[in-house]
Amino acid sequence: MMDRVAIVTGGSRGIGRAIVDRLVRDDVRVITCSRSSRPRDLPSPVVWVRANVADTTDAEGVVSEALSSFGRLSLLVNNAGVQIEKPVADSTDADWDRVIGVNCRGVFNMCRAALPPLTDAGGVIVNIGSISGVQADPGMALYNASKAFVHGLTRSIAIDHGPAVRCNAICPGWIVTGMADDAFALAKDPDAARLDAVRRHPSGRLGVPADIANLVSWLASEDAAFVNGACLTVDGGLTAASPLNPGLF
């Protein structure tokens, strides 16, 4: 990983922050961005850019910052994402603009801007998808659809830009973040819903951001040189099980 340069979008908290911290430990030079201000506890070597990746100019600016700061780019991790808990009938144009803007256009903008330098470097793209893009979560129509887009874009980049660029997606399941808390809050009894979710995981727990960061580290390494166009599920076995489990009751 020495002398590698990475962009991680949405690196201020949750999964994104765990990815930033893991790459720093891997001796990767990191640029990260968010629409908010720089977190006070972000490691000092990490370059911070305040940006909205749904904006084409901002996305291009993040890539330009990486090139001006370090002269090259070898890894792009598209982690920035938002979630709105509504079915289609209740979703507004503003909801569409927000979710599709960040989760779809943002990923597209960053990939398009980063592909030229990544091609020169023989680089890697890791997109953060979701099991929700394969098995839809109730009441999160736009989020589910946006993650399915990420999976499709991942495969397209792999076949159009390989072998110069490898592109894969990670599909997390229930990871302990603020977004997961928002989803559990939809239940009449959030605590019971969380307990039920844990019991449905063969791993016996929900995921943590480091579980995703560890896979990003591997996908960015030469150990994953033959992995391209894959959407890798990381959900503790949740989607491997039948939804009918009388043993829970």
Rosetta blueprint (number, residue, H / E / L):
1 M L
2 M L
3 D L
4 R L
5 V E
6 A E
7 I E
8 V E
9 T E
10 G L
11 G L
12 S L
13 R L
14 G H
15 I H
16 G H
17 R H
18 A H
19 I H
20 V H
21 D H
22 R H
23 L H
24 V H
25 R H
26 D L
27 D L
28 V L
29 R E
30 V E
31 I E
32 T E
33 C E
34 S E
35 R L
36 S L
37 S L
38 R L
39 P L
40 R L
41 D L
42 L L
43 P L
44 S L
45 P L
46 V L
47 V E
48 W E
49 V E
50 R E
51 A L
52 N L
53 V L
54 A L
55 D L
56 T H
57 T H
58 D H
59 A H
60 E H
61 G H
62 V H
63 V H
64 S H
65 E H
66 A H
67 L H
68 S H
69 S H
70 F H
71 G L
72 R L
73 L L
74 S L
75 L E
76 L E
77 V E
78 N E
79 N L
80 A L
81 G L
82 V L
83 Q L
84 I L
85 E L
86 K L
87 P L
88 V H
89 A H
90 D H
91 S L
92 T L
93 D H
94 A H
95 D H
96 W H
97 D H
98 R H
99 V H
100 I H
101 G H
102 V H
103 N H
104 C H
105 R H
106 G H
107 V H
108 F H
109 N H
110 M H
111 C H
112 R H
113 A H
114 A H
115 L H
116 P H
117 P H
118 L H
119 T H
120 D H
121 A H
122 G L
123 G L
124 V E
125 I E
126 V E
127 N E
128 I E
129 G L
130 S L
131 I H
132 S H
133 G H
134 V L
135 Q L
136 A L
137 D L
138 P L
139 G L
140 M L
141 A H
142 L H
143 Y H
144 N H
145 A H
146 S H
147 K H
148 A H
149 F H
150 V H
151 H H
152 G H
153 L H
154 T H
155 R H
156 S H
157 I H
158 A H
159 I H
160 D H
161 H H
162 G L
163 P L
164 A L
165 V L
166 R E
167 C E
168 N E
169 A E
170 I E
171 C E
172 P E
173 G L
174 W L
175 I E
176 V L
177 T L
178 G H
179 M H
180 A H
181 D H
182 D H
183 A H
184 F H
185 A L
186 L L
187 A L
188 K L
189 D L
190 P H
191 D H
192 A H
193 A H
194 R H
195 L H
196 D H
197 A H
198 V H
199 R H
200 R L
201 H L
202 P L
203 S L
204 G L
205 R L
206 L L
207 G E
208 V L
209 P H
210 A H
211 D H
212 I H
213 A H
214 N H
215 L H
216 V H
217 S H
218 W H
219 L H
220 A L
221 S L
222 E H
223 D H
224 A H
225 A L
226 F L
227 V L
228 N L
229 G L
230 A L
231 C E
232 L E
233 T E
234 V E
235 D L
236 G L
237 G L
238 L H
239 T H
240 A H
241 A L
242 S L
243 P L
244 L L
245 N L
246 P H
247 G H
248 L H
249 F L
